[in-house]
Amino acid sequence: MRNFDDDLVEELKNPESAAYFANAQAESARELLECGVITELNETSLNNKTVRSELR
C-alpha cells in the first residue's frame, strides 16, 4: 500500500511539481519570517526548525 510520502516522491520527480512545491515552501518560510515565528531564512528555517525560544 502506498502512503503520502511515496506519492510525494513520485510527484517530485516531475520538474514542474518540484518547482511548485519549492516555491510554496519558500513562500511559507517568508510568511513565518514576517510573523516573527522564525528569525531568519536559511535551509533550517525552510524546514520550520528555527523557532523563537518562547514558542518551543
mmCIF file of the N, C-alpha and C atoms, coordinates in Angstrom:
data_MODEL
# 
_entry.id   MODEL 
# 
loop_
_atom_site.group_PDB 
_atom_site.id 
_atom_site.type_symbol 
_atom_site.label_atom_id 
_atom_site.label_alt_id 
_atom_site.label_comp_id 
_atom_site.label_asym_id 
_atom_site.label_entity_id 
_atom_site.label_seq_id 
_atom_site.pdbx_PDB_ins_code 
_atom_site.Cartn_x 
_atom_site.Cartn_y 
_atom_site.Cartn_z 
_atom_site.occupancy 
_atom_site.B_iso_or_equiv 
_atom_site.pdbx_formal_charge 
_atom_site.auth_seq_id 
_atom_site.auth_comp_id 
_atom_site.auth_asym_id 
_atom_site.auth_atom_id 
_atom_site.pdbx_PDB_model_num 
ATOM 1   N N  . MET A 1 1  ? 0.843  -1.184 0.000   1.00 0.00 ? 1  MET A N  1 
ATOM 2   C CA . MET A 1 1  ? 0.000  0.000  0.000   1.00 0.00 ? 1  MET A CA 1 
ATOM 3   C C  . MET A 1 1  ? 0.892  1.252  0.000   1.00 0.00 ? 1  MET A C  1 
ATOM 4   N N  . ARG A 1 2  ? 0.588  2.166  -0.877  1.00 0.00 ? 2  ARG A N  1 
ATOM 5   C CA . ARG A 1 2  ? 1.359  3.411  -0.981  1.00 0.00 ? 2  ARG A CA 1 
ATOM 6   C C  . ARG A 1 2  ? 0.889  4.384  0.090   1.00 0.00 ? 2  ARG A C  1 
ATOM 7   N N  . ASN A 1 3  ? 1.818  5.199  0.555   1.00 0.00 ? 3  ASN A N  1 
ATOM 8   C CA . ASN A 1 3  ? 1.455  6.227  1.523   1.00 0.00 ? 3  ASN A CA 1 
ATOM 9   C C  . ASN A 1 3  ? 1.749  7.599  0.923   1.00 0.00 ? 3  ASN A C  1 
ATOM 10  N N  . PHE A 1 4  ? 1.473  8.636  1.690   1.00 0.00 ? 4  PHE A N  1 
ATOM 11  C CA . PHE A 1 4  ? 1.660  10.009 1.222   1.00 0.00 ? 4  PHE A CA 1 
ATOM 12  C C  . PHE A 1 4  ? 3.091  10.260 0.782   1.00 0.00 ? 4  PHE A C  1 
ATOM 13  N N  . ASP A 1 5  ? 4.068  9.788  1.562   1.00 0.00 ? 5  ASP A N  1 
ATOM 14  C CA . ASP A 1 5  ? 5.475  10.016 1.224   1.00 0.00 ? 5  ASP A CA 1 
ATOM 15  C C  . ASP A 1 5  ? 5.836  9.386  -0.120  1.00 0.00 ? 5  ASP A C  1 
ATOM 16  N N  . ASP A 1 6  ? 5.343  8.184  -0.368  1.00 0.00 ? 6  ASP A N  1 
ATOM 17  C CA . ASP A 1 6  ? 5.616  7.528  -1.650  1.00 0.00 ? 6  ASP A CA 1 
ATOM 18  C C  . ASP A 1 6  ? 5.039  8.342  -2.801  1.00 0.00 ? 6  ASP A C  1 
ATOM 19  N N  . ASP A 1 7  ? 3.821  8.816  -2.627  1.00 0.00 ? 7  ASP A N  1 
ATOM 20  C CA . ASP A 1 7  ? 3.180  9.622  -3.664  1.00 0.00 ? 7  ASP A CA 1 
ATOM 21  C C  . ASP A 1 7  ? 3.924  10.930 -3.883  1.00 0.00 ? 7  ASP A C  1 
ATOM 22  N N  . LEU A 1 8  ? 4.378  11.552 -2.800  1.00 0.00 ? 8  LEU A N  1 
ATOM 23  C CA . LEU A 1 8  ? 5.099  12.815 -2.909  1.00 0.00 ? 8  LEU A CA 1 
ATOM 24  C C  . LEU A 1 8  ? 6.429  12.626 -3.636  1.00 0.00 ? 8  LEU A C  1 
ATOM 25  N N  . VAL A 1 9  ? 7.138  11.559 -3.326  1.00 0.00 ? 9  VAL A N  1 
ATOM 26  C CA . VAL A 1 9  ? 8.407  11.281 -4.004  1.00 0.00 ? 9  VAL A CA 1 
ATOM 27  C C  . VAL A 1 9  ? 8.171  11.139 -5.508  1.00 0.00 ? 9  VAL A C  1 
ATOM 28  N N  . GLU A 1 10 ? 7.142  10.430 -5.875  1.00 0.00 ? 10 GLU A N  1 
ATOM 29  C CA . GLU A 1 10 ? 6.825  10.276 -7.297  1.00 0.00 ? 10 GLU A CA 1 
ATOM 30  C C  . GLU A 1 10 ? 6.459  11.621 -7.920  1.00 0.00 ? 10 GLU A C  1 
ATOM 31  N N  . GLU A 1 11 ? 5.672  12.414 -7.223  1.00 0.00 ? 11 GLU A N  1 
ATOM 32  C CA . GLU A 1 11 ? 5.246  13.721 -7.723  1.00 0.00 ? 11 GLU A CA 1 
ATOM 33  C C  . GLU A 1 11 ? 6.442  14.648 -7.925  1.00 0.00 ? 11 GLU A C  1 
ATOM 34  N N  . LEU A 1 12 ? 7.417  14.591 -7.017  1.00 0.00 ? 12 LEU A N  1 
ATOM 35  C CA . LEU A 1 12 ? 8.571  15.488 -7.091  1.00 0.00 ? 12 LEU A CA 1 
ATOM 36  C C  . LEU A 1 12 ? 9.547  15.116 -8.202  1.00 0.00 ? 12 LEU A C  1 
ATOM 37  N N  . LYS A 1 13 ? 9.361  13.974 -8.820  1.00 0.00 ? 13 LYS A N  1 
ATOM 38  C CA . LYS A 1 13 ? 10.184 13.613 -9.975  1.00 0.00 ? 13 LYS A CA 1 
ATOM 39  C C  . LYS A 1 13 ? 9.818  14.464 -11.190 1.00 0.00 ? 13 LYS A C  1 
ATOM 40  N N  . ASN A 1 14 ? 8.625  15.035 -11.176 1.00 0.00 ? 14 ASN A N  1 
ATOM 41  C CA . ASN A 1 14 ? 8.179  15.935 -12.237 1.00 0.00 ? 14 ASN A CA 1 
ATOM 42  C C  . ASN A 1 14 ? 8.747  17.324 -11.941 1.00 0.00 ? 14 ASN A C  1 
ATOM 43  N N  . PRO A 1 15 ? 9.571  17.889 -12.827 1.00 0.00 ? 15 PRO A N  1 
ATOM 44  C CA . PRO A 1 15 ? 10.198 19.191 -12.558 1.00 0.00 ? 15 PRO A CA 1 
ATOM 45  C C  . PRO A 1 15 ? 9.199  20.311 -12.270 1.00 0.00 ? 15 PRO A C  1 
ATOM 46  N N  . GLU A 1 16 ? 8.059  20.310 -12.949 1.00 0.00 ? 16 GLU A N  1 
ATOM 47  C CA . GLU A 1 16 ? 7.047  21.338 -12.688 1.00 0.00 ? 16 GLU A CA 1 
ATOM 48  C C  . GLU A 1 16 ? 6.504  21.226 -11.272 1.00 0.00 ? 16 GLU A C  1 
ATOM 49  N N  . SER A 1 17 ? 6.231  20.017 -10.836 1.00 0.00 ? 17 SER A N  1 
ATOM 50  C CA . SER A 1 17 ? 5.724  19.798 -9.481  1.00 0.00 ? 17 SER A CA 1 
ATOM 51  C C  . SER A 1 17 ? 6.775  20.155 -8.444  1.00 0.00 ? 17 SER A C  1 
ATOM 52  N N  . ALA A 1 18 ? 8.017  19.788 -8.699  1.00 0.00 ? 18 ALA A N  1 
ATOM 53  C CA . ALA A 1 18 ? 9.101  20.103 -7.763  1.00 0.00 ? 18 ALA A CA 1 
ATOM 54  C C  . ALA A 1 18 ? 9.241  21.609 -7.605  1.00 0.00 ? 18 ALA A C  1 
ATOM 55  N N  . ALA A 1 19 ? 9.155  22.350 -8.702  1.00 0.00 ? 19 ALA A N  1 
ATOM 56  C CA . ALA A 1 19 ? 9.249  23.812 -8.638  1.00 0.00 ? 19 ALA A CA 1 
ATOM 57  C C  . ALA A 1 19 ? 8.075  24.392 -7.866  1.00 0.00 ? 19 ALA A C  1 
ATOM 58  N N  . TYR A 1 20 ? 6.880  23.860 -8.077  1.00 0.00 ? 20 TYR A N  1 
ATOM 59  C CA . TYR A 1 20 ? 5.695  24.331 -7.360  1.00 0.00 ? 20 TYR A CA 1 
ATOM 60  C C  . TYR A 1 20 ? 5.872  24.144 -5.855  1.00 0.00 ? 20 TYR A C  1 
ATOM 61  N N  . PHE A 1 21 ? 6.297  22.962 -5.435  1.00 0.00 ? 21 PHE A N  1 
ATOM 62  C CA . PHE A 1 21 ? 6.468  22.694 -4.007  1.00 0.00 ? 21 PHE A CA 1 
ATOM 63  C C  . PHE A 1 21 ? 7.580  23.542 -3.402  1.00 0.00 ? 21 PHE A C  1 
ATOM 64  N N  . ALA A 1 22 ? 8.667  23.743 -4.138  1.00 0.00 ? 22 ALA A N  1 
ATOM 65  C CA . ALA A 1 22 ? 9.766  24.581 -3.640  1.00 0.00 ? 22 ALA A CA 1 
ATOM 66  C C  . ALA A 1 22 ? 9.305  26.025 -3.464  1.00 0.00 ? 22 ALA A C  1 
ATOM 67  N N  . ASN A 1 23 ? 8.546  26.538 -4.419  1.00 0.00 ? 23 ASN A N  1 
ATOM 68  C CA . ASN A 1 23 ? 8.031  27.906 -4.304  1.00 0.00 ? 23 ASN A CA 1 
ATOM 69  C C  . ASN A 1 23 ? 7.056  28.037 -3.140  1.00 0.00 ? 23 ASN A C  1 
ATOM 70  N N  . ALA A 1 24 ? 6.207  27.041 -2.953  1.00 0.00 ? 24 ALA A N  1 
ATOM 71  C CA . ALA A 1 24 ? 5.258  27.080 -1.837  1.00 0.00 ? 24 ALA A CA 1 
ATOM 72  C C  . ALA A 1 24 ? 5.993  27.038 -0.504  1.00 0.00 ? 24 ALA A C  1 
ATOM 73  N N  . GLN A 1 25 ? 7.038  26.235 -0.416  1.00 0.00 ? 25 GLN A N  1 
ATOM 74  C CA . GLN A 1 25 ? 7.813  26.149 0.820   1.00 0.00 ? 25 GLN A CA 1 
ATOM 75  C C  . GLN A 1 25 ? 8.510  27.475 1.107   1.00 0.00 ? 25 GLN A C  1 
ATOM 76  N N  . ALA A 1 26 ? 9.066  28.098 0.082   1.00 0.00 ? 26 ALA A N  1 
ATOM 77  C CA . ALA A 1 26 ? 9.740  29.386 0.263   1.00 0.00 ? 26 ALA A CA 1 
ATOM 78  C C  . ALA A 1 26 ? 8.746  30.463 0.682   1.00 0.00 ? 26 ALA A C  1 
ATOM 79  N N  . GLU A 1 27 ? 7.572  30.474 0.090   1.00 0.00 ? 27 GLU A N  1 
ATOM 80  C CA . GLU A 1 27 ? 6.548  31.460 0.455   1.00 0.00 ? 27 GLU A CA 1 
ATOM 81  C C  . GLU A 1 27 ? 6.109  31.257 1.904   1.00 0.00 ? 27 GLU A C  1 
ATOM 82  N N  . SER A 1 28 ? 5.946  30.020 2.324   1.00 0.00 ? 28 SER A N  1 
ATOM 83  C CA . SER A 1 28 ? 5.578  29.741 3.714   1.00 0.00 ? 28 SER A CA 1 
ATOM 84  C C  . SER A 1 28 ? 6.650  30.251 4.666   1.00 0.00 ? 28 SER A C  1 
ATOM 85  N N  . ALA A 1 29 ? 7.903  30.029 4.312   1.00 0.00 ? 29 ALA A N  1 
ATOM 86  C CA . ALA A 1 29 ? 9.003  30.494 5.159   1.00 0.00 ? 29 ALA A CA 1 
ATOM 87  C C  . ALA A 1 29 ? 9.007  32.016 5.250   1.00 0.00 ? 29 ALA A C  1 
ATOM 88  N N  . ARG A 1 30 ? 8.763  32.701 4.130   1.00 0.00 ? 30 ARG A N  1 
ATOM 89  C CA . ARG A 1 30 ? 8.708  34.170 4.162   1.00 0.00 ? 30 ARG A CA 1 
ATOM 90  C C  . ARG A 1 30 ? 7.575  34.651 5.061   1.00 0.00 ? 30 ARG A C  1 
ATOM 91  N N  . GLU A 1 31 ? 6.431  33.988 4.999   1.00 0.00 ? 31 GLU A N  1 
ATOM 92  C CA . GLU A 1 31 ? 5.303  34.367 5.856   1.00 0.00 ? 31 GLU A CA 1 
ATOM 93  C C  . GLU A 1 31 ? 5.634  34.135 7.326   1.00 0.00 ? 31 GLU A C  1 
ATOM 94  N N  . LEU A 1 32 ? 6.301  33.031 7.641   1.00 0.00 ? 32 LEU A N  1 
ATOM 95  C CA . LEU A 1 32 ? 6.699  32.770 9.025   1.00 0.00 ? 32 LEU A CA 1 
ATOM 96  C C  . LEU A 1 32 ? 7.681  33.827 9.512   1.00 0.00 ? 32 LEU A C  1 
ATOM 97  N N  . LEU A 1 33 ? 8.568  34.263 8.645   1.00 0.00 ? 33 LEU A N  1 
ATOM 98  C CA . LEU A 1 33 ? 9.525  35.317 8.984   1.00 0.00 ? 33 LEU A CA 1 
ATOM 99  C C  . LEU A 1 33 ? 8.793  36.627 9.271   1.00 0.00 ? 33 LEU A C  1 
ATOM 100 N N  . GLU A 1 34 ? 7.848  36.982 8.413   1.00 0.00 ? 34 GLU A N  1 
ATOM 101 C CA . GLU A 1 34 ? 7.090  38.218 8.600   1.00 0.00 ? 34 GLU A CA 1 
ATOM 102 C C  . GLU A 1 34 ? 6.293  38.203 9.903   1.00 0.00 ? 34 GLU A C  1 
ATOM 103 N N  . CYS A 1 35 ? 5.803  37.047 10.294  1.00 0.00 ? 35 CYS A N  1 
ATOM 104 C CA . CYS A 1 35 ? 5.015  36.924 11.527  1.00 0.00 ? 35 CYS A CA 1 
ATOM 105 C C  . CYS A 1 35 ? 5.891  36.808 12.765  1.00 0.00 ? 35 CYS A C  1 
ATOM 106 N N  . GLY A 1 36 ? 7.189  36.647 12.587  1.00 0.00 ? 36 GLY A N  1 
ATOM 107 C CA . GLY A 1 36 ? 8.096  36.531 13.717  1.00 0.00 ? 36 GLY A CA 1 
ATOM 108 C C  . GLY A 1 36 ? 8.226  35.138 14.293  1.00 0.00 ? 36 GLY A C  1 
ATOM 109 N N  . VAL A 1 37 ? 7.671  34.144 13.622  1.00 0.00 ? 37 VAL A N  1 
ATOM 110 C CA . VAL A 1 37 ? 7.770  32.772 14.120  1.00 0.00 ? 37 VAL A CA 1 
ATOM 111 C C  . VAL A 1 37 ? 9.184  32.242 13.929  1.00 0.00 ? 37 VAL A C  1 
ATOM 112 N N  . ILE A 1 38 ? 9.825  32.623 12.834  1.00 0.00 ? 38 ILE A N  1 
ATOM 113 C CA . ILE A 1 38 ? 11.226 32.297 12.620  1.00 0.00 ? 38 ILE A CA 1 
ATOM 114 C C  . ILE A 1 38 ? 12.000 33.604 12.560  1.00 0.00 ? 38 ILE A C  1 
ATOM 115 N N  . THR A 1 39 ? 13.287 33.527 12.826  1.00 0.00 ? 39 THR A N  1 
ATOM 116 C CA . THR A 1 39 ? 14.080 34.749 12.909  1.00 0.00 ? 39 THR A CA 1 
ATOM 117 C C  . THR A 1 39 ? 14.976 34.976 11.705  1.00 0.00 ? 39 THR A C  1 
ATOM 118 N N  . GLU A 1 40 ? 15.162 33.977 10.868  1.00 0.00 ? 40 GLU A N  1 
ATOM 119 C CA . GLU A 1 40 ? 15.982 34.146 9.671   1.00 0.00 ? 40 GLU A CA 1 
ATOM 120 C C  . GLU A 1 40 ? 15.589 33.108 8.640   1.00 0.00 ? 40 GLU A C  1 
ATOM 121 N N  . LEU A 1 41 ? 15.850 33.424 7.384   1.00 0.00 ? 41 LEU A N  1 
ATOM 122 C CA . LEU A 1 41 ? 15.592 32.469 6.314   1.00 0.00 ? 41 LEU A CA 1 
ATOM 123 C C  . LEU A 1 41 ? 16.899 31.787 5.944   1.00 0.00 ? 41 LEU A C  1 
ATOM 124 N N  . ASN A 1 42 ? 16.924 30.497 6.143   1.00 0.00 ? 42 ASN A N  1 
ATOM 125 C CA . ASN A 1 42 ? 18.051 29.678 5.710   1.00 0.00 ? 42 ASN A CA 1 
ATOM 126 C C  . ASN A 1 42 ? 17.516 28.268 5.505   1.00 0.00 ? 42 ASN A C  1 
ATOM 127 N N  . GLU A 1 43 ? 18.364 27.332 5.211   1.00 0.00 ? 43 GLU A N  1 
ATOM 128 C CA . GLU A 1 43 ? 17.894 25.969 4.959   1.00 0.00 ? 43 GLU A CA 1 
ATOM 129 C C  . GLU A 1 43 ? 17.128 25.416 6.159   1.00 0.00 ? 43 GLU A C  1 
ATOM 130 N N  . THR A 1 44 ? 17.571 25.731 7.368   1.00 0.00 ? 44 THR A N  1 
ATOM 131 C CA . THR A 1 44 ? 16.894 25.240 8.565   1.00 0.00 ? 44 THR A CA 1 
ATOM 132 C C  . THR A 1 44 ? 15.503 25.836 8.688   1.00 0.00 ? 44 THR A C  1 
ATOM 133 N N  . SER A 1 45 ? 15.379 27.142 8.482   1.00 0.00 ? 45 SER A N  1 
ATOM 134 C CA . SER A 1 45 ? 14.067 27.768 8.630   1.00 0.00 ? 45 SER A CA 1 
ATOM 135 C C  . SER A 1 45 ? 13.113 27.299 7.546   1.00 0.00 ? 45 SER A C  1 
ATOM 136 N N  . LEU A 1 46 ? 13.627 26.922 6.388   1.00 0.00 ? 46 LEU A N  1 
ATOM 137 C CA . LEU A 1 46 ? 12.752 26.385 5.356   1.00 0.00 ? 46 LEU A CA 1 
ATOM 138 C C  . LEU A 1 46 ? 12.171 25.043 5.774   1.00 0.00 ? 46 LEU A C  1 
ATOM 139 N N  . ASN A 1 47 ? 12.804 24.405 6.736   1.00 0.00 ? 47 ASN A N  1 
ATOM 140 C CA . ASN A 1 47 ? 12.268 23.170 7.295   1.00 0.00 ? 47 ASN A CA 1 
ATOM 141 C C  . ASN A 1 47 ? 11.509 23.433 8.588   1.00 0.00 ? 47 ASN A C  1 
ATOM 142 N N  . ASN A 1 48 ? 11.257 24.711 8.893   1.00 0.00 ? 48 ASN A N  1 
ATOM 143 C CA . ASN A 1 48 ? 10.478 25.135 10.061  1.00 0.00 ? 48 ASN A CA 1 
ATOM 144 C C  . ASN A 1 48 ? 11.098 24.695 11.379  1.00 0.00 ? 48 ASN A C  1 
ATOM 145 N N  . LYS A 1 49 ? 12.428 24.693 11.486  1.00 0.00 ? 49 LYS A N  1 
ATOM 146 C CA . LYS A 1 49 ? 13.079 24.271 12.717  1.00 0.00 ? 49 LYS A CA 1 
ATOM 147 C C  . LYS A 1 49 ? 13.679 25.436 13.490  1.00 0.00 ? 49 LYS A C  1 
ATOM 148 N N  . THR A 1 50 ? 13.840 26.604 12.864  1.00 0.00 ? 50 THR A N  1 
ATOM 149 C CA . THR A 1 50 ? 14.386 27.760 13.566  1.00 0.00 ? 50 THR A CA 1 
ATOM 150 C C  . THR A 1 50 ? 13.216 28.543 14.144  1.00 0.00 ? 50 THR A C  1 
ATOM 151 N N  . VAL A 1 51 ? 12.886 28.260 15.378  1.00 0.00 ? 51 VAL A N  1 
ATOM 152 C CA . VAL A 1 51 ? 11.717 28.852 16.018  1.00 0.00 ? 51 VAL A CA 1 
ATOM 153 C C  . VAL A 1 51 ? 12.180 29.654 17.222  1.00 0.00 ? 51 VAL A C  1 
ATOM 154 N N  . ARG A 1 52 ? 11.527 30.793 17.453  1.00 0.00 ? 52 ARG A N  1 
ATOM 155 C CA . ARG A 1 52 ? 11.881 31.585 18.630  1.00 0.00 ? 52 ARG A CA 1 
ATOM 156 C C  . ARG A 1 52 ? 11.691 30.741 19.878  1.00 0.00 ? 52 ARG A C  1 
ATOM 157 N N  . SER A 1 53 ? 12.562 30.938 20.847  1.00 0.00 ? 53 SER A N  1 
ATOM 158 C CA . SER A 1 53 ? 12.570 30.081 22.034  1.00 0.00 ? 53 SER A CA 1 
ATOM 159 C C  . SER A 1 53 ? 11.251 30.125 22.792  1.00 0.00 ? 53 SER A C  1 
ATOM 160 N N  . GLU A 1 54 ? 10.547 31.262 22.801  1.00 0.00 ? 54 GLU A N  1 
ATOM 161 C CA . GLU A 1 54 ? 9.293  31.321 23.560  1.00 0.00 ? 54 GLU A CA 1 
ATOM 162 C C  . GLU A 1 54 ? 8.182  30.506 22.913  1.00 0.00 ? 54 GLU A C  1 
ATOM 163 N N  . LEU A 1 55 ? 8.369  30.069 21.675  1.00 0.00 ? 55 LEU A N  1 
ATOM 164 C CA . LEU A 1 55 ? 7.356  29.247 21.025  1.00 0.00 ? 55 LEU A CA 1 
ATOM 165 C C  . LEU A 1 55 ? 7.645  27.761 21.155  1.00 0.00 ? 55 LEU A C  1 
ATOM 166 N N  . ARG A 1 56 ? 8.774  27.413 21.731  1.00 0.00 ? 56 ARG A N  1 
ATOM 167 C CA . ARG A 1 56 ? 9.132  25.991 21.863  1.00 0.00 ? 56 ARG A CA 1 
ATOM 168 C C  . ARG A 1 56 ? 8.377  25.334 22.968  1.00 0.00 ? 56 ARG A C  1 
# 
